[in-house]
Amino acid sequence: MNLNQVINMVLRIFMRKAVNRGVNAGIDAASRYSRRRSGADQGPDQPPSSKGKPPAMTKEQRRARRAVRMAKRAARMTKM
């Protein structure tokens, strides 16, 4: 085994570790972001029954979401 092979082997080991740490850090950051966004980190003053459920939507919110879905569907149909 010559010196070039040894150097390449050591560099591959270091690069693998660096890439794995970067990927793990990115996944951890993304999971923290989604957890914060979904409201999973509610304080202890919240009742335990409301932790997993989103708040109830009003009639206007449901109507607005339905309109957005229909608009997206119509946009997909025009692309075909």
Sequence and secondary structure as in RCSB ss.txt:
>XXXX:A:sequence
MNLNQVINMVLRIFMRKAVNRGVNAGIDAASRYSRRRSGADQGPDQPPSSKGKPPAMTKEQRRARRAVRMAKRAA
RMTKM
>XXXX:A:secstr
  HHHHHHHHHHHHHHHHHHHHHHHHHHHHHHHHHHHHT S  TTS GGGSSS     HHHHHHHHHHHHHHHHH
HHHH 
